[in-house]
Amino acid sequence: MIYGDWGFRSSPFQTTSLQPTQLGERLLVGREKEVRSLMGRIQSPPKLGTIEGLNGVGKTSVVNVASYKLYQRHVESGAGPLFIPCRRIFQIDTAKNVQEFIDEVLMEIAQTLIERAEPIKVHGYWLETEPMNKWLNSPQLTSFQGGVWVVQGGMQKETNTGSGFERSGFRKLVSAWLETIFPEQDSGGVICTIDNLELLQSSDLARTILEQLRDQLLTLPGIRWVLCGSLGIIYGVVSSPRLEGFLHNPIEIGEIGYEHAKDIFNSRIEAYRNGSSGTYLPLLVSDFERLYQILKGNIRSVLSHADSYCQWVSDRDPPELDSEKTMMFDHWLTEQASAAYDALRQELRPKALEVFDKSCEFGIFSPSDFSDFGFNSIPAFRPHIRDLEAGGVLVSTQDEGDKRRKTIQVTPKGWLVKFHIDRIATGPGH
């Protein structure tokens, strides 16, 4: 691993969401207000917390760190409600039915409670977890069929009815655990998150699925839910008559300000350095800040590009002087932006490129803005949006109930292409 050779335990540019741990809290920079707001909503049942923000800005990291801070507050003081972050983030898959999703969630909650048995015991509640633990973590557990969980043992199948873990029994046991640990609404709960609701592609579909889950899962005592999505889908869900009054208004997660880019870089270097020994990186903090500006603060994309650059450098002679590092970064950045632009130009007609240029003026916009792009209707506007989506420079979802909702945005790849276009227009020296 190149980072090991450079004095790091692992890559400081990992793009996975920050975890509900001390390290996650340490690495979350510039989100104090959002974390505080979400903590307040989680502690204000029965409404569910909701988060809305562009793809890649770090919504899941905010949820995880807020959950961790609530958990730590109780562990350190022993006072107040007990909140436990669920060990997994959930995503609705339309290939699964609602009952399968409910079972998936309850299994993860059971695993979470088993893993946190000790702090729960300190809280004053003892759970008989061994039978459930043995069953859940059996390597033979394969599927649910005909009302009974099926276990694969060698070439034969046997059921777990002897342990009482039919679907109804399993759900009742998990519910009983939750009621034991969290007997009152203000006792706390296991914090669970449904993420990436925009992947359902339609706010109508998201509303339908969440309405089906409402009474069977989302209102289950002892669970505190947070719903996350982008492209206006959370606002579309909140407008559902059946969910009205059931969800907190969304917390807007915007880009982390440019002024925090240096702290993001330095906190990661410090967190992942291997002890007190010296480290090397071909990327200067000033170049990281520049990349941050170009990609409009999309932290996931910034980290991904920073890692790609380091990998690219590792195949060459790594620069030593700061001037050499900046020169090499400029060469790589120009190469990446040029390649992205050339690929897009080959795929698109001139009119679509004009639409893209206008899109960058808005950054995020709605189908009803068609007249600002020189079209006389949404149907005339849509084909060009679809072409730009296929090229990876725009992403959108649909809200048939409100075409004024801002559901189309420029992607990080789009901003990289825009950087190349501007560079050509102003000259490489600018």
GULO-758646 format. One record per residue (C-alpha): residue in one letter; x, y, z negated; residue number from 1. Coordinates in Angstrom, 1 decimal. Layout:
# GULO-758646
a; X; Y; Z; NUM .
...
# end
This chain:
# GULO-758646
m; 0.0; 0.0; 0.0; 1 .
i; 1.4; 3.4; 1.0; 2 .
y; 0.2; 5.1; -2.1; 3 .
g; 2.0; 2.7; -4.3; 4 .
d; 5.2; 3.5; -2.5; 5 .
w; 4.5; 7.2; -3.0; 6 .
g; 4.0; 6.8; -6.8; 7 .
f; 0.3; 6.3; -7.1; 8 .
r; -1.8; 3.5; -8.7; 9 .
s; -4.2; 3.7; -5.7; 10 .
s; -5.4; 6.3; -3.2; 11 .
p; -6.3; 9.6; -4.7; 12 .
f; -8.6; 10.2; -1.8; 13 .
q; -11.1; 7.4; -2.5; 14 .
t; -14.6; 8.2; -1.0; 15 .
t; -16.7; 6.0; -3.2; 16 .
s; -19.1; 7.7; -5.6; 17 .
l; -17.6; 8.6; -9.0; 18 .
q; -18.5; 6.0; -11.6; 19 .
p; -20.3; 6.6; -14.9; 20 .
t; -16.9; 6.5; -16.8; 21 .
q; -14.5; 8.8; -18.4; 22 .
l; -12.5; 8.9; -15.1; 23 .
g; -15.7; 9.8; -13.2; 24 .
e; -16.4; 12.7; -15.6; 25 .
r; -12.8; 13.9; -15.3; 26 .
l; -12.9; 13.9; -11.5; 27 .
l; -16.2; 15.7; -11.0; 28 .
v; -15.2; 19.3; -10.5; 29 .
g; -17.5; 22.2; -9.9; 30 .
r; -20.8; 20.5; -10.8; 31 .
e; -21.3; 21.5; -14.5; 32 .
k; -24.6; 23.3; -13.7; 33 .
e; -26.1; 20.4; -11.7; 34 .
v; -25.1; 17.8; -14.3; 35 .
r; -26.6; 19.9; -17.1; 36 .
s; -29.9; 20.3; -15.1; 37 .
l; -30.1; 16.6; -14.4; 38 .
m; -29.4; 15.6; -18.0; 39 .
g; -32.3; 17.9; -19.0; 40 .
r; -34.7; 16.2; -16.5; 41 .
i; -33.7; 12.7; -17.5; 42 .
q; -34.5; 13.6; -21.1; 43 .
s; -37.9; 15.1; -20.1; 44 .
p; -40.2; 12.1; -19.4; 45 .
p; -42.6; 11.1; -18.0; 46 .
k; -41.6; 12.9; -14.8; 47 .
l; -38.8; 11.4; -12.8; 48 .
g; -35.6; 13.3; -11.9; 49 .
t; -35.0; 14.0; -8.2; 50 .
i; -32.0; 15.3; -6.3; 51 .
e; -31.9; 16.8; -2.8; 52 .
g; -28.7; 17.5; -1.0; 53 .
l; -26.8; 17.1; 2.3; 54 .
n; -25.1; 13.8; 3.1; 55 .
g; -21.7; 13.4; 1.5; 56 .
v; -21.9; 16.3; -1.0; 57 .
g; -21.7; 13.9; -4.0; 58 .
k; -25.3; 13.5; -5.2; 59 .
t; -24.6; 10.0; -6.6; 60 .
s; -21.5; 11.2; -8.4; 61 .
v; -23.6; 13.8; -10.2; 62 .
v; -26.1; 11.2; -11.3; 63 .
n; -23.4; 8.8; -12.5; 64 .
v; -21.6; 11.5; -14.5; 65 .
a; -24.8; 12.9; -16.0; 66 .
s; -25.8; 9.3; -17.0; 67 .
y; -22.3; 8.7; -18.6; 68 .
k; -22.4; 12.0; -20.6; 69 .
l; -25.8; 11.1; -22.0; 70 .
y; -24.6; 7.6; -22.9; 71 .
q; -21.4; 9.0; -24.5; 72 .
r; -23.3; 11.6; -26.5; 73 .
h; -25.1; 8.8; -28.4; 74 .
v; -22.1; 6.5; -28.7; 75 .
e; -20.0; 9.2; -30.2; 76 .
s; -22.6; 10.7; -32.6; 77 .
g; -24.9; 7.8; -33.2; 78 .
a; -27.8; 10.3; -33.1; 79 .
g; -30.5; 11.0; -30.6; 80 .
p; -31.8; 8.8; -27.8; 81 .
l; -29.8; 6.0; -26.3; 82 .
f; -29.3; 6.2; -22.5; 83 .
i; -27.6; 3.5; -20.6; 84 .
p; -26.4; 3.9; -17.0; 85 .
c; -27.6; 0.9; -14.9; 86 .
r; -24.5; -0.8; -13.5; 87 .
r; -25.8; -0.5; -9.9; 88 .
i; -27.3; 2.1; -7.6; 89 .
f; -30.4; 0.9; -5.7; 90 .
q; -31.4; 1.5; -2.1; 91 .
i; -34.7; 0.6; -0.6; 92 .
d; -34.4; -1.9; 2.2; 93 .
t; -37.5; -2.1; 4.4; 94 .
a; -36.5; -5.7; 5.2; 95 .
k; -37.4; -6.6; 1.6; 96 .
n; -40.9; -6.4; 0.2; 97 .
v; -41.8; -4.4; -2.9; 98 .
q; -41.8; -7.5; -5.1; 99 .
e; -38.3; -8.5; -4.1; 100 .
f; -37.1; -5.0; -4.8; 101 .
i; -38.7; -5.0; -8.3; 102 .
d; -37.0; -8.3; -9.0; 103 .
e; -33.6; -7.0; -7.8; 104 .
v; -33.9; -4.0; -10.1; 105 .
l; -35.0; -6.0; -13.1; 106 .
m; -32.1; -8.4; -12.6; 107 .
e; -29.6; -5.6; -12.6; 108 .
i; -31.2; -4.0; -15.7; 109 .
a; -31.0; -7.4; -17.5; 110 .
q; -27.3; -7.6; -16.5; 111 .
t; -26.7; -4.1; -17.7; 112 .
l; -28.3; -4.8; -21.1; 113 .
i; -26.3; -8.0; -21.5; 114 .
e; -23.1; -6.0; -20.7; 115 .
r; -24.0; -3.3; -23.2; 116 .
a; -25.2; -5.7; -25.9; 117 .
e; -22.6; -4.4; -28.5; 118 .
p; -23.5; -0.7; -28.4; 119 .
i; -27.2; -1.7; -28.4; 120 .
k; -26.5; -3.8; -31.5; 121 .
v; -24.9; -0.7; -33.1; 122 .
h; -28.1; 1.1; -32.2; 123 .
g; -29.9; -1.3; -34.4; 124 .
y; -31.3; -3.9; -32.0; 125 .
w; -30.1; -7.4; -31.5; 126 .
l; -31.1; -9.2; -28.2; 127 .
e; -31.0; -13.0; -27.6; 128 .
t; -29.1; -12.6; -24.3; 129 .
e; -27.3; -15.9; -24.0; 130 .
p; -30.0; -17.9; -22.2; 131 .
m; -30.6; -15.0; -19.8; 132 .
n; -26.9; -14.5; -19.3; 133 .
k; -26.3; -18.2; -18.5; 134 .
w; -29.2; -18.2; -16.1; 135 .
l; -28.5; -14.9; -14.3; 136 .
n; -24.8; -15.6; -13.8; 137 .
s; -25.3; -19.2; -12.7; 138 .
p; -23.3; -19.7; -9.4; 139 .
q; -26.2; -21.9; -8.3; 140 .
l; -28.9; -19.2; -8.5; 141 .
t; -29.9; -18.6; -4.9; 142 .
s; -33.5; -17.4; -4.2; 143 .
f; -37.1; -17.0; -5.3; 144 .
q; -39.6; -19.4; -3.7; 145 .
g; -43.2; -20.1; -4.5; 146 .
g; -43.3; -18.3; -7.8; 147 .
v; -40.2; -19.9; -9.2; 148 .
w; -36.5; -19.0; -9.0; 149 .
v; -34.7; -21.7; -7.1; 150 .
v; -31.3; -23.1; -8.2; 151 .
q; -29.0; -24.8; -5.8; 152 .
g; -27.1; -27.7; -7.4; 153 .
g; -24.9; -29.7; -5.1; 154 .
m; -27.2; -31.1; -2.4; 155 .
q; -30.3; -30.9; -4.6; 156 .
k; -32.6; -28.1; -5.7; 157 .
e; -33.9; -27.8; -9.2; 158 .
t; -36.0; -25.1; -10.7; 159 .
n; -35.5; -23.1; -13.8; 160 .
t; -39.0; -23.7; -15.2; 161 .
g; -37.4; -25.5; -18.2; 162 .
s; -35.9; -22.1; -19.2; 163 .
g; -39.2; -20.3; -18.6; 164 .
f; -37.8; -18.1; -15.9; 165 .
e; -40.6; -18.0; -13.4; 166 .
r; -41.1; -14.6; -11.9; 167 .
s; -43.8; -13.6; -14.5; 168 .
g; -41.8; -14.9; -17.4; 169 .
f; -38.6; -13.2; -16.2; 170 .
r; -40.3; -9.9; -15.9; 171 .
k; -42.0; -10.2; -19.2; 172 .
l; -38.7; -10.9; -21.0; 173 .
v; -36.9; -7.9; -19.4; 174 .
s; -39.9; -5.7; -20.3; 175 .
a; -39.8; -7.0; -23.8; 176 .
w; -36.1; -6.2; -24.1; 177 .
l; -36.8; -2.6; -22.9; 178 .
e; -39.7; -2.1; -25.3; 179 .
t; -37.5; -3.4; -28.2; 180 .
i; -34.6; -1.1; -27.5; 181 .
f; -36.7; 1.9; -26.4; 182 .
p; -40.0; 1.7; -28.4; 183 .
e; -41.0; 5.3; -27.8; 184 .
q; -40.9; 7.6; -24.8; 185 .
d; -38.2; 9.7; -26.4; 186 .
s; -36.1; 6.7; -27.4; 187 .
g; -34.0; 6.9; -24.2; 188 .
g; -33.8; 4.3; -21.5; 189 .
v; -31.8; 2.6; -18.8; 190 .
i; -31.0; 5.2; -16.1; 191 .
c; -31.7; 3.8; -12.6; 192 .
t; -31.2; 5.5; -9.3; 193 .
i; -32.7; 5.1; -5.9; 194 .
d; -30.3; 6.6; -3.5; 195 .
n; -30.2; 7.4; 0.3; 196 .
l; -34.0; 7.7; 0.7; 197 .
e; -33.3; 9.6; 4.0; 198 .
l; -32.3; 6.2; 5.5; 199 .
l; -36.0; 5.4; 5.6; 200 .
q; -36.0; 8.0; 8.4; 201 .
s; -39.5; 9.3; 7.6; 202 .
s; -40.8; 11.0; 4.5; 203 .
d; -44.2; 9.3; 5.2; 204 .
l; -42.5; 5.9; 4.8; 205 .
a; -40.6; 7.0; 1.7; 206 .
r; -43.9; 8.2; 0.1; 207 .
t; -45.7; 4.9; 1.0; 208 .
i; -43.0; 2.7; -0.6; 209 .
l; -42.6; 4.9; -3.7; 210 .
e; -46.4; 5.0; -4.2; 211 .
q; -46.4; 1.2; -4.1; 212 .
l; -43.5; 1.1; -6.7; 213 .
r; -45.1; 3.7; -9.0; 214 .
d; -47.2; 1.6; -11.2; 215 .
q; -45.2; -1.6; -11.1; 216 .
l; -41.7; -0.2; -11.6; 217 .
l; -41.3; 3.5; -11.8; 218 .
t; -43.5; 3.9; -14.8; 219 .
l; -42.1; 0.9; -16.7; 220 .
p; -41.2; 1.9; -20.3; 221 .
g; -37.5; 2.0; -21.1; 222 .
i; -36.4; 3.0; -17.6; 223 .
r; -35.5; 6.5; -16.5; 224 .
w; -35.4; 7.0; -12.7; 225 .
v; -33.6; 9.4; -10.5; 226 .
l; -34.5; 9.6; -6.8; 227 .
c; -31.9; 11.0; -4.4; 228 .
g; -32.1; 11.9; -0.7; 229 .
s; -31.1; 14.4; 1.9; 230 .
l; -32.6; 16.2; 4.9; 231 .
g; -35.7; 17.3; 3.1; 232 .
i; -37.0; 13.8; 2.4; 233 .
i; -37.3; 14.4; -1.4; 234 .
y; -39.4; 17.5; -0.8; 235 .
g; -41.6; 15.4; 1.5; 236 .
v; -42.0; 12.8; -1.3; 237 .
v; -42.8; 15.3; -3.9; 238 .
s; -45.7; 16.5; -1.8; 239 .
s; -47.5; 13.2; -2.0; 240 .
p; -50.9; 13.4; -3.7; 241 .
r; -50.3; 10.2; -5.6; 242 .
l; -46.9; 11.3; -6.8; 243 .
e; -47.9; 14.9; -7.6; 244 .
g; -47.1; 15.7; -11.2; 245 .
f; -45.0; 12.5; -11.4; 246 .
l; -41.7; 13.9; -10.1; 247 .
h; -39.6; 16.8; -11.3; 248 .
n; -38.9; 19.4; -8.6; 249 .
p; -35.6; 18.4; -6.8; 250 .
i; -32.3; 19.7; -8.1; 251 .
e; -30.5; 21.2; -5.1; 252 .
i; -27.0; 19.8; -4.7; 253 .
g; -25.1; 22.1; -2.4; 254 .
e; -21.5; 22.1; -1.3; 255 .
i; -18.9; 22.5; -4.0; 256 .
g; -17.5; 26.0; -3.5; 257 .
y; -14.2; 26.5; -1.7; 258 .
e; -12.7; 27.9; -4.9; 259 .
h; -12.9; 24.4; -6.4; 260 .
a; -10.9; 22.7; -3.6; 261 .
k; -7.6; 23.1; -5.3; 262 .
d; -8.9; 21.7; -8.6; 263 .
i; -10.4; 18.7; -6.8; 264 .
f; -7.1; 18.0; -5.2; 265 .
n; -5.0; 18.4; -8.3; 266 .
s; -7.4; 16.4; -10.6; 267 .
r; -7.1; 13.4; -8.2; 268 .
i; -3.4; 13.6; -7.9; 269 .
e; -3.1; 13.7; -11.7; 270 .
a; -5.6; 10.9; -12.3; 271 .
y; -4.1; 8.5; -9.8; 272 .
r; -0.4; 9.1; -10.3; 273 .
n; 1.5; 6.1; -11.6; 274 .
g; 2.6; 7.2; -15.0; 275 .
s; 5.0; 10.1; -15.3; 276 .
s; 7.2; 9.1; -12.4; 277 .
g; 7.5; 11.4; -9.4; 278 .
t; 5.0; 11.3; -6.6; 279 .
y; 5.0; 12.1; -2.9; 280 .
l; 2.2; 13.2; -0.6; 281 .
p; 2.6; 14.5; 3.0; 282 .
l; -0.5; 16.7; 2.4; 283 .
l; -0.2; 20.1; 0.7; 284 .
v; -2.9; 21.5; -1.4; 285 .
s; -3.2; 24.4; 1.0; 286 .
d; -3.8; 22.0; 3.9; 287 .
f; -6.4; 20.2; 1.8; 288 .
e; -8.1; 23.5; 1.2; 289 .
r; -8.0; 24.2; 4.9; 290 .
l; -9.6; 20.8; 5.7; 291 .
y; -12.2; 21.6; 3.0; 292 .
q; -13.2; 24.8; 4.8; 293 .
i; -13.4; 23.2; 8.2; 294 .
l; -15.6; 20.4; 7.0; 295 .
k; -17.8; 22.8; 5.0; 296 .
g; -17.1; 21.3; 1.6; 297 .
n; -18.4; 17.8; 2.5; 298 .
i; -16.4; 16.1; -0.2; 299 .
r; -16.8; 12.6; 1.2; 300 .
s; -15.6; 13.6; 4.6; 301 .
v; -12.8; 15.7; 3.3; 302 .
l; -11.4; 12.8; 1.2; 303 .
s; -11.8; 10.4; 4.1; 304 .
h; -9.9; 12.7; 6.5; 305 .
a; -7.2; 13.3; 3.9; 306 .
d; -6.7; 9.6; 3.5; 307 .
s; -6.7; 9.1; 7.3; 308 .
y; -4.0; 11.7; 7.6; 309 .
c; -1.9; 10.0; 5.0; 310 .
q; -2.2; 6.7; 6.8; 311 .
w; -1.3; 8.4; 10.1; 312 .
v; 1.8; 9.9; 8.5; 313 .
s; 2.9; 6.5; 7.0; 314 .
d; 3.3; 5.1; 10.5; 315 .
r; 5.8; 7.9; 11.2; 316 .
d; 8.8; 9.6; 9.5; 317 .
p; 7.1; 11.3; 6.5; 318 .
p; 8.0; 15.0; 6.3; 319 .
e; 9.9; 16.3; 3.3; 320 .
l; 9.8; 20.1; 3.5; 321 .
d; 6.5; 21.9; 3.0; 322 .
s; 6.9; 23.6; 6.4; 323 .
e; 7.3; 20.2; 8.0; 324 .
k; 4.3; 18.9; 6.2; 325 .
t; 2.1; 21.7; 7.4; 326 .
m; 3.4; 21.4; 10.9; 327 .
m; 2.6; 17.7; 10.9; 328 .
f; -0.8; 18.3; 9.5; 329 .
d; -1.6; 20.9; 12.2; 330 .
h; -0.5; 18.4; 14.8; 331 .
w; -2.8; 15.7; 13.4; 332 .
l; -5.7; 18.0; 12.9; 333 .
t; -5.5; 19.4; 16.4; 334 .
e; -5.3; 15.8; 17.8; 335 .
q; -8.3; 14.7; 15.8; 336 .
a; -10.5; 17.7; 16.7; 337 .
s; -9.5; 17.5; 20.4; 338 .
a; -10.3; 13.8; 20.6; 339 .
a; -13.7; 14.3; 18.9; 340 .
y; -14.6; 17.2; 21.3; 341 .
d; -13.5; 15.3; 24.5; 342 .
a; -15.5; 12.2; 23.5; 343 .
l; -18.6; 14.4; 22.9; 344 .
r; -18.3; 16.4; 26.1; 345 .
q; -18.1; 13.2; 28.2; 346 .
e; -21.4; 12.0; 26.6; 347 .
l; -23.5; 15.2; 26.8; 348 .
r; -25.0; 17.4; 29.4; 349 .
p; -24.2; 21.1; 29.3; 350 .
k; -27.6; 22.1; 27.8; 351 .
a; -27.0; 19.7; 24.9; 352 .
l; -23.6; 21.4; 24.2; 353 .
e; -25.4; 24.8; 24.2; 354 .
v; -27.8; 23.4; 21.6; 355 .
f; -24.9; 22.1; 19.5; 356 .
d; -23.2; 25.5; 19.6; 357 .
k; -26.4; 27.1; 18.4; 358 .
s; -26.8; 24.4; 15.8; 359 .
c; -23.5; 25.4; 14.2; 360 .
e; -24.9; 28.9; 13.7; 361 .
f; -27.7; 27.4; 11.6; 362 .
g; -25.9; 24.5; 10.0; 363 .
i; -29.2; 23.1; 8.9; 364 .
f; -32.5; 23.7; 10.6; 365 .
s; -36.0; 22.4; 11.4; 366 .
p; -37.8; 21.1; 14.6; 367 .
s; -40.0; 24.2; 14.4; 368 .
d; -36.9; 26.4; 15.2; 369 .
f; -37.1; 25.3; 18.8; 370 .
s; -37.7; 28.8; 20.2; 371 .
d; -34.5; 30.0; 18.6; 372 .
f; -32.7; 27.5; 20.8; 373 .
g; -34.5; 28.6; 24.0; 374 .
f; -37.2; 25.9; 24.2; 375 .
n; -40.9; 26.3; 24.4; 376 .
s; -41.9; 23.3; 22.4; 377 .
i; -40.7; 20.6; 20.0; 378 .
p; -41.0; 17.8; 22.6; 379 .
a; -38.7; 19.8; 24.9; 380 .
f; -36.2; 20.3; 22.1; 381 .
r; -36.1; 16.8; 20.7; 382 .
p; -34.2; 15.0; 23.6; 383 .
h; -31.2; 17.2; 23.1; 384 .
i; -31.3; 16.7; 19.3; 385 .
r; -31.4; 12.9; 19.9; 386 .
d; -28.4; 13.2; 22.3; 387 .
l; -26.4; 15.1; 19.7; 388 .
e; -27.3; 12.6; 17.1; 389 .
a; -26.1; 9.8; 19.4; 390 .
g; -22.8; 11.7; 19.7; 391 .
g; -22.5; 11.9; 15.9; 392 .
v; -22.5; 15.7; 15.5; 393 .
l; -26.1; 16.0; 14.2; 394 .
v; -28.2; 13.9; 11.9; 395 .
s; -31.9; 14.2; 11.2; 396 .
t; -34.9; 12.6; 9.7; 397 .
q; -38.6; 13.2; 10.3; 398 .
d; -41.4; 14.7; 8.2; 399 .
e; -44.5; 14.4; 10.4; 400 .
g; -46.4; 16.3; 7.6; 401 .
d; -44.3; 19.4; 7.9; 402 .
k; -42.2; 20.1; 11.0; 403 .
r; -41.0; 23.3; 9.4; 404 .
r; -39.0; 21.4; 6.8; 405 .
k; -35.3; 21.7; 7.4; 406 .
t; -34.4; 18.1; 8.4; 407 .
i; -31.6; 18.5; 10.9; 408 .
q; -28.0; 19.2; 10.0; 409 .
v; -24.6; 19.4; 11.5; 410 .
t; -22.3; 16.5; 10.5; 411 .
p; -18.7; 16.7; 9.4; 412 .
k; -17.8; 15.4; 12.8; 413 .
g; -19.7; 18.2; 14.3; 414 .
w; -17.8; 20.8; 12.2; 415 .
l; -14.6; 19.2; 13.4; 416 .
v; -15.7; 19.6; 17.0; 417 .
k; -16.7; 23.2; 16.2; 418 .
f; -13.2; 23.8; 14.9; 419 .
h; -11.8; 22.7; 18.2; 420 .
i; -14.2; 24.9; 20.2; 421 .
d; -13.3; 28.0; 18.1; 422 .
r; -9.6; 27.2; 18.4; 423 .
i; -9.8; 27.1; 22.2; 424 .
a; -11.8; 30.4; 22.2; 425 .
t; -9.3; 32.2; 19.9; 426 .
g; -6.1; 30.5; 20.8; 427 .
p; -4.1; 28.0; 18.8; 428 .
g; -2.4; 30.6; 16.7; 429 .
h; -5.7; 31.6; 15.0; 430 .
# end
